[in-house]
Amino acid sequence: MPTPLPVNNRRLVLVANRLPLSITRKGGKLRITPGDDGLATLFFPDNNWLWVGWPGLSPGNNREKLMIEETLQRDFNCYPVYLTASDLKKYYYGFSNKTLRPLFHYFPTHCTYNPAEWESYQKVNQLFCGRLRDVLRPGDMVWIHDYHLLLLPALLREERPETAVGLFLHIPFPSMEIFRLLPWRENILRGMLGADLIGFHTSDYSRHFLSCARRILGIEHENGQAAYGGRRVKVAAFPMGIDAEKYSAAVTARTVENRKELLRKKIKTGKIVLSVDRLDFTTGIPERLKAFALFLENNPEWHKRLTLIMLCIPSRTKVRQYQLLKDEIEELVAKINNRFATPEWLPVHYLYRTPPFEELVALYGIADLALVTPLRDGTNPVAKEYLACQSRDGKGVLILSETAGSAPELPQALIVNPHDLEMVAGAIAKGLTLSDEEKRANIDCMAERIKKHNIFRWAEDFIQHLAAVKEDEKQNQPSGGRQQKITGGTG
């Protein structure tokens, strides 16, 4: 693991809905488990890195609360924000995941617009602001993450206008025609514009945000800078990477090699197609299954010669829409297997669970072809994780949706429209017949790119830009005048 990034000797405070660890209670005892994906990769229990977020549970009493606070601060430099059951229902499962997430992924028919949930969203963003008020010191930099906390930048600026505040959105930002459906669209935009630097995965998402700011709030922009509140807000694309070295090193570990051997014995067909997704309506799993069925129908010569391993990772299990999606996926799997299976061959092996890291890497390592075809997403770590695990052998093929945030970075993949089932089925056929030289060349090019532009470089790039933007703001601020507070309207 790399050493923590220097930030000009300033502390960096990362703020997210969840801490990079979780606390669970079992048998009356508390257990702290570090996270192992996404932002948790950047988890450095270091004096220059602080984390603020929900720890995964609420303390049962004041004694337990004191113990949690002391342990998290002493051992992990983490500062918890406690959410009630009502907060989780209305703020997290409600407004965040039944309003913002589906809308930003272009699924407006999945949205609910509940004023009580909006009130809870505002309340929790205020809770986070209050926690930051207790934690921050002069000179600190704050990096806020994702759609759960879009009001926080403006709230924090009202409290600490001198603090450098960055915001990164891990999901897409929609076009004006979609975003304008949100009843609280002005509030969300003003909340985000409280940041000094706003980052997105792609330039398209940055452009959509600037377009919404101009057409809804009348805010003009030039060269990726929006004039607002007497200052300039920088808006830019920062494609998020992964810890590529972690995956490429793990694929040859003894424990992973053993798992790969067991999987090969279980899946006896010559070729393996892999699908890995969290259970979510944005990932296009039903469309992918239908495309695979179409491939089997169009290419009978591949029967008994390949198997689709579909790993579906549980997510938001308490949300009714996700429960219905799980039922649909399992019904499609059953239909495909009932139609095409033989006594010695099962076309689709369906796994519904959260795999340990070694199993996931083993699956990436043995897959001849990876189907990564979300209907819409911010980036897609699965595509990059697969490439990292294939970087040594170079025998794999990546089929990638053109609507995945990582598609602009990985043009050597077989790029498809996830809604075009014929196109996806054709890409599967093409991927299975590419020469070893073609596969090696494509993998080498993409693997080198993700190795160079990894998650640590992504973080360093964003932090350095944030420091530079704040320094420019100080240099351009009129002497003797306090920075103007944000009250709405144009700059």
C-alpha positions in Angstrom: 0.0 0.0 0.0 1.4 3.4 -0.9 2.2 5.9 1.8 -0.4 8.6 2.5 -0.4 11.5 0.1 1.2 14.7 1.3 -1.2 17.7 1.2 1.2 20.6 1.8 1.4 19.5 5.4 -2.4 20.1 5.7 -4.9 17.6 7.1 -7.3 16.1 4.7 -10.8 15.3 6.0 -12.7 12.8 3.9 -16.5 12.8 4.3 -18.7 10.0 3.0 -22.0 8.5 4.0 -20.1 5.4 5.3 -16.8 5.3 7.1 -14.1 3.0 5.4 -15.0 0.5 8.1 -18.1 -0.9 9.7 -19.1 -1.7 13.3 -21.3 -4.7 14.0 -22.7 -6.0 17.2 -22.7 -9.8 17.9 -23.3 -11.5 21.2 -23.2 -8.1 23.0 -19.7 -7.4 21.6 -18.7 -4.8 19.0 -16.6 -5.8 16.0 -14.8 -3.3 13.7 -14.3 -4.5 10.1 -12.3 -2.4 7.6 -13.8 -2.0 4.1 -12.1 -3.5 1.1 -13.4 -1.7 -1.9 -14.0 1.8 -3.4 -12.9 4.6 -1.2 -11.8 2.2 1.5 -8.7 1.5 -0.6 -7.5 5.0 0.5 -8.0 4.2 4.1 -4.8 5.5 5.9 -5.1 5.7 9.7 -2.7 8.6 9.6 -2.6 11.9 11.4 -3.0 13.8 8.2 -6.1 11.8 7.1 -9.4 12.0 8.9 -12.7 10.4 8.0 -16.2 11.4 8.9 -19.2 9.1 8.2 -21.7 6.7 9.5 -20.1 3.6 11.2 -22.9 1.2 10.4 -24.7 1.1 13.7 -25.9 3.4 16.5 -24.6 3.0 20.1 -27.0 1.3 22.5 -26.0 3.7 25.4 -23.7 6.5 26.4 -21.0 4.1 27.6 -21.0 2.3 24.3 -21.0 5.6 22.4 -17.9 6.8 24.4 -16.1 3.5 23.7 -16.9 3.7 19.9 -15.8 7.3 19.7 -12.5 6.7 21.6 -11.6 3.6 19.6 -12.4 5.1 16.2 -10.5 8.3 16.9 -7.5 6.6 18.5 -7.0 3.7 16.2 -8.5 4.8 12.9 -8.7 8.6 12.9 -12.5 8.2 12.2 -15.2 10.4 13.5 -18.7 8.8 13.4 -22.0 10.5 12.5 -24.8 8.5 14.1 -28.0 7.9 12.1 -31.3 6.8 13.6 -33.6 4.2 12.1 -35.8 7.0 10.8 -32.7 8.6 9.2 -31.8 5.4 7.4 -35.3 4.9 6.2 -36.0 8.4 4.9 -32.5 9.8 4.1 -30.6 6.7 2.9 -33.2 4.2 1.6 -35.6 7.1 0.8 -34.3 10.3 -0.7 -30.8 9.1 -1.5 -31.7 5.8 -3.1 -35.3 6.3 -4.2 -34.9 9.8 -5.6 -31.4 10.9 -6.4 -29.8 7.6 -7.4 -32.5 6.5 -9.9 -32.9 10.0 -11.3 -29.2 10.5 -11.8 -29.0 7.1 -13.6 -31.8 8.1 -16.0 -34.5 6.0 -14.4 -37.1 8.7 -13.5 -40.0 6.1 -13.4 -38.2 4.5 -10.4 -38.2 7.9 -8.5 -40.3 9.0 -5.6 -40.6 12.6 -4.6 -41.4 12.5 -0.9 -41.2 15.8 1.0 -40.7 14.0 4.3 -37.7 12.2 2.8 -36.3 15.5 1.5 -36.6 16.9 5.0 -34.6 14.0 6.4 -32.0 14.4 3.7 -31.6 18.1 4.7 -31.4 17.1 8.4 -28.7 14.5 7.9 -26.6 16.8 5.8 -26.9 19.3 8.7 -25.7 16.5 11.1 -22.6 16.0 9.0 -22.0 19.7 9.0 -22.2 19.8 12.7 -19.8 16.9 13.1 -17.3 18.7 10.8 -17.7 21.9 12.9 -16.3 19.9 15.8 -13.5 18.3 13.9 -12.1 20.9 11.6 -9.0 23.0 12.3 -7.7 26.0 10.4 -5.9 25.0 7.2 -7.8 21.6 6.8 -9.0 20.5 3.4 -12.4 18.7 3.1 -13.2 16.2 0.4 -16.9 15.3 0.3 -18.0 12.2 -1.5 -21.2 11.2 -3.5 -24.9 11.9 -3.8 -25.8 11.4 -0.1 -24.2 14.7 0.9 -24.9 17.1 -2.0 -26.1 19.9 0.4 -23.0 19.7 2.6 -20.6 21.8 0.6 -22.8 24.9 0.9 -23.6 24.3 4.5 -19.9 24.0 5.3 -19.1 27.1 3.4 -21.6 29.1 5.4 -19.8 27.9 8.6 -16.1 27.9 7.3 -15.8 30.0 4.1 -12.0 29.8 4.4 -11.9 26.0 4.2 -11.0 24.3 0.9 -13.9 22.1 0.0 -14.0 19.5 -2.8 -16.9 17.4 -3.9 -16.7 14.2 -6.0 -19.8 12.5 -7.4 -19.4 8.8 -7.9 -22.5 8.3 -10.0 -23.5 10.0 -13.3 -24.8 13.6 -13.4 -27.8 13.6 -15.7 -28.7 15.9 -18.6 -30.9 19.0 -18.0 -34.0 17.2 -19.3 -33.7 14.6 -16.6 -32.4 16.7 -13.7 -35.1 19.3 -14.0 -37.7 16.7 -12.9 -36.4 17.0 -9.4 -38.6 19.3 -7.3 -35.6 20.4 -5.2 -33.2 20.9 -8.1 -32.2 24.5 -7.2 -31.4 23.4 -3.6 -29.2 20.5 -4.9 -27.3 22.7 -7.3 -26.7 25.4 -4.7 -25.5 22.8 -2.3 -23.0 21.4 -4.7 -21.8 24.9 -5.7 -20.6 25.5 -2.2 -17.5 23.4 -3.1 -14.4 25.0 -4.6 -13.9 22.0 -6.8 -16.5 19.6 -8.1 -15.3 16.4 -9.8 -17.1 13.8 -12.0 -16.0 10.6 -13.7 -16.4 11.9 -17.3 -16.4 15.2 -19.1 -20.0 14.5 -20.2 -21.2 14.6 -16.6 -19.2 17.8 -16.0 -20.9 19.3 -19.0 -24.4 18.3 -17.8 -23.8 19.9 -14.4 -22.6 23.2 -15.9 -25.6 23.1 -18.3 -28.0 22.6 -15.4 -26.4 25.4 -13.4 -26.7 27.8 -16.3 -30.3 26.9 -17.3 -31.8 26.5 -13.8 -29.8 29.1 -11.8 -28.6 31.4 -14.6 -25.0 30.8 -13.7 -22.5 31.4 -16.5 -19.4 29.3 -16.9 -16.2 29.5 -18.9 -13.3 26.9 -19.3 -14.9 24.7 -16.7 -15.4 27.4 -14.1 -18.8 28.6 -12.9 -19.1 32.1 -11.4 -21.1 31.8 -8.2 -21.2 33.6 -4.8 -18.5 36.0 -5.7 -16.0 33.3 -6.6 -15.2 30.7 -9.2 -16.2 27.0 -8.8 -14.0 24.6 -10.8 -15.8 21.7 -12.4 -13.7 18.9 -14.0 -13.5 15.2 -14.8 -11.4 12.9 -12.6 -11.8 9.3 -13.8 -11.5 7.1 -10.7 -9.1 4.2 -10.8 -8.5 1.1 -8.8 -5.6 -0.4 -6.9 -4.5 -2.3 -10.0 -1.4 -3.7 -8.4 -3.5 -5.3 -5.6 -5.4 -7.4 -8.2 -2.6 -8.2 -10.5 -0.5 -9.5 -7.6 -3.3 -11.4 -6.0 -4.2 -13.4 -9.1 -1.0 -15.5 -8.8 -1.3 -16.1 -5.0 -1.4 -19.7 -3.9 -4.9 -19.4 -2.3 -6.2 -17.8 -5.6 -4.6 -20.5 -7.7 -6.2 -23.1 -5.6 -9.6 -21.5 -6.1 -9.1 -21.2 -9.8 -8.3 -24.9 -10.0 -11.5 -25.8 -8.1 -13.5 -23.5 -10.4 -12.1 -25.1 -13.5 -13.0 -28.6 -12.2 -16.5 -27.4 -11.5 -17.0 -25.5 -14.8 -15.9 -28.1 -17.3 -16.6 -26.2 -20.5 -13.7 -24.8 -22.5 -14.7 -21.1 -22.2 -16.0 -19.1 -19.3 -18.0 -15.8 -19.6 -18.2 -13.8 -16.5 -20.7 -11.2 -15.2 -20.1 -9.5 -11.9 -22.5 -6.8 -10.5 -24.2 -5.5 -7.5 -27.9 -6.1 -7.6 -29.1 -2.9 -9.1 -31.5 -1.8 -11.9 -28.7 0.3 -13.4 -26.4 -2.6 -14.1 -28.5 -4.1 -17.0 -28.4 -7.7 -15.7 -31.8 -8.8 -17.3 -30.7 -7.3 -20.6 -27.4 -9.1 -20.4 -29.1 -12.5 -19.7 -31.4 -11.9 -22.7 -28.4 -11.1 -24.9 -26.6 -14.3 -23.7 -29.7 -16.3 -24.5 -29.8 -14.8 -28.0 -26.1 -15.7 -28.4 -26.9 -19.3 -27.6 -29.8 -19.3 -30.0 -27.8 -17.9 -32.8 -24.6 -19.9 -32.1 -25.6 -23.6 -31.4 -22.0 -24.6 -32.1 -21.0 -23.1 -28.8 -23.4 -25.2 -26.8 -21.6 -27.3 -24.2 -18.5 -25.3 -24.9 -18.9 -22.3 -22.7 -20.6 -21.3 -19.4 -21.8 -17.9 -18.1 -20.9 -17.4 -14.4 -23.2 -14.7 -13.2 -22.2 -13.3 -9.8 -24.9 -11.0 -8.3 -23.8 -9.2 -5.2 -26.7 -8.4 -2.7 -27.4 -4.7 -2.5 -30.2 -2.5 -0.9 -32.1 -5.7 0.0 -34.7 -3.7 1.9 -35.8 -1.8 -1.1 -38.8 -3.3 -2.8 -37.6 -2.5 -6.4 -34.4 -4.5 -5.7 -36.3 -7.5 -4.4 -38.4 -7.5 -7.6 -35.3 -7.2 -9.7 -33.8 -10.2 -8.0 -36.9 -12.2 -8.8 -36.7 -11.2 -12.4 -33.1 -12.2 -12.7 -33.6 -15.6 -11.1 -36.6 -16.2 -13.4 -34.5 -15.4 -16.5 -31.6 -17.7 -15.3 -34.1 -20.5 -14.9 -35.6 -20.0 -18.3 -32.2 -20.0 -20.0 -31.1 -23.2 -18.2 -34.4 -24.9 -18.8 -34.2 -24.2 -22.5 -30.6 -24.9 -23.3 -29.2 -27.2 -20.5 -28.3 -30.8 -21.1 -27.5 -33.5 -18.4 -23.8 -32.6 -18.6 -24.0 -28.8 -19.2 -25.5 -25.9 -17.4 -25.3 -22.7 -19.5 -25.7 -20.2 -16.5 -24.1 -20.7 -13.1 -25.9 -18.1 -10.9 -24.3 -17.0 -7.6 -26.1 -14.6 -5.3 -23.6 -13.6 -2.6 -20.8 -11.3 -1.6 -17.6 -13.3 -2.5 -14.4 -13.1 -0.5 -11.6 -11.2 -2.3 -9.8 -14.4 -3.3 -12.8 -15.9 -4.9 -13.5 -12.7 -6.9 -9.9 -12.6 -8.2 -10.1 -16.3 -9.1 -13.2 -15.6 -11.2 -11.5 -12.7 -12.9 -8.5 -14.9 -13.6 -10.2 -17.8 -15.2 -12.8 -15.8 -17.3 -12.1 -15.8 -21.0 -14.6 -13.0 -21.5 -16.1 -10.4 -19.1 -19.5 -8.9 -19.8 -19.6 -5.4 -18.2 -22.7 -3.8 -19.7 -24.4 -1.4 -17.3 -27.3 0.7 -18.6 -25.7 3.7 -16.9 -23.0 4.2 -14.3 -20.4 6.6 -13.0 -17.4 4.4 -13.6 -17.2 0.6 -13.4 -14.5 -0.9 -11.2 -15.4 -4.4 -12.4 -14.0 -3.7 -15.9 -10.8 -2.4 -14.4 -10.5 -5.2 -11.9 -10.9 -7.8 -14.6 -8.2 -6.1 -16.7 -5.8 -6.0 -13.8 -6.3 -9.7 -13.2 -5.8 -10.5 -16.9 -2.7 -8.3 -17.2 -0.3 -11.2 -16.8 -1.8 -13.8 -19.1 -3.6 -11.5 -21.5 -6.1 -14.0 -22.7 -9.3 -12.2 -21.7 -11.7 -10.1 -23.6 -13.7 -7.2 -22.2 -17.1 -6.4 -23.5 -18.0 -2.9 -22.2 -21.1 -0.8 -22.4 -20.8 2.6 -24.1 -22.8 4.1 -21.2 -20.3 2.9 -18.6 -18.2 5.8 -17.2 -15.0 3.9 -17.9 -15.8 3.4 -21.6 -13.9 6.6 -22.7 -10.8 5.3 -20.9 -10.9 1.8 -22.4 -11.6 2.1 -26.2 -9.8 -1.3 -26.9 -12.7 -3.1 -25.3 -15.6 -4.4 -27.4 -17.9 -1.4 -26.9 -21.6 -2.1 -27.1 -25.0 -0.5 -26.7 -26.4 -2.5 -23.7 -30.0 -2.2 -25.0 -29.0 -3.7 -28.4 -29.3 -7.4 -27.6 -28.1 -8.4 -31.1 -25.1 -6.2 -30.8 -24.1 -7.7 -27.4 -24.7 -11.3 -28.6 -22.5 -10.5 -31.6 -19.8 -9.1 -29.4 -19.8 -12.3 -27.4 -19.3 -14.3 -30.6 -16.5 -11.9 -31.7 -14.8 -12.0 -28.4 -14.7 -15.8 -28.4 -13.0 -15.9 -31.8 -10.4 -13.1 -31.4 -6.8 -14.3 -32.0 -4.4 -14.5 -29.1 -2.4 -11.6 -30.6 -5.4 -9.3 -30.7 -6.4 -10.2 -27.1 -2.9 -9.7 -25.9 -2.5 -6.3 -27.6 -5.9 -5.0 -26.2 -5.3 -6.2 -22.7 -1.7 -4.8 -22.6 -2.9 -1.4 -23.7 -5.8 -1.2 -21.2 -3.9 -2.8 -18.3 -1.1 -0.3 -18.7 -3.5 2.5 -18.6 -5.3 1.4 -15.4 -2.0 0.7 -13.7 -0.8 4.2 -14.4 -4.0 5.9 -13.6 -4.8 4.1 -10.4 -6.9 5.2 -7.4 -3.9 6.7 -5.7 -3.1 8.9 -8.6 -6.8 9.8 -8.9 -6.8 11.0 -5.3 -3.6 12.9 -5.6 -4.8 14.6 -8.7 -8.0 15.7 -7.1 -6.3 16.9 -3.9 -3.7 18.9 -5.8 -6.3 20.5 -8.0 -8.3 21.4 -4.9 -5.3 23.0 -3.2 -4.6 25.0 -6.4 -8.2 26.2 -6.8 -8.3 27.4 -3.2 -5.0 29.2 -3.6 -6.1 30.9 -6.7 -9.3 32.0 -4.9 -7.2 33.6 -2.1 -4.9 35.3 -4.6 -7.9 36.8 -6.5 -10.0 37.8 -3.4 -10.1 41.6 -2.8 -8.0 42.6 0.2 -9.8 43.5 3.4 -13.1 41.9 2.4 -14.6 38.8 3.9 -15.7 36.2 1.3 -19.3 36.6 0.2 -21.7 34.1 1.7 -23.8 32.0 -0.7 -27.4 33.0 -0.7 -28.3 31.8 -4.2 -28.5 33.6 -7.5 -25.7 34.2 -9.9 -22.2 35.4 -9.2 
